[in-house]
Amino acid sequence: MATLWLMASTAGAATVYRWVDDAGKVHYSDVVPEPYRSRARPLEAPAAGPTAEQQREALERAGRDKARASPPDPRRDAQATSAAPRSTASGPVAKRPAQIPDERTDCATWQRLYMQSIECFDPYRTVRGGIKPEAFEVCNVVPEPPPSRCRMRIP
């Protein structure tokens, strides 16, 4: 008998009621005072989580929003218009800039590659100055030309 009473009180505690008192103030509680019991309405408990359909719709919506917000990328646009889906066996996507400077790279080329790298990373910068991880899949990091080799020309 005590177990039955305990189960009933636990189930009753899960229901939350909404009512308005005489002063017009809205109250929410699992216990309703006697004068307001006729006005109290039980509230529906929220679902434990999104349904599979809601999750699918959210993923589709996020994909559309991301596609609209990201800068134009000719490689991505070409992939989207191709009929066959791209497989991982087809090889890696070429990054920009395509060349990485080394000790034999002349000053003008190094500066050009450095500026191309900065321009590639720009659309992936966050408000606080960070860089989104997906940028490193598309862009090559080109270090600033060393001052000992060439003086940086700012256009």
TAPE-V656052 format. One record per helix or strand of 3 or more residues. SS is the DSSP state (H for helix, E for strand). FROM is the first residue (numbers start at 0). TO is the last residue. If there is no record, write none. Layout:
((SS:FROM:TO) (SS:FROM:TO))
This chain:
((H:1:12) (E:16:19) (E:25:28) (H:33:35) (H:51:68) (H:73:80) (H:87:89) (H:106:121) (H:134:137))
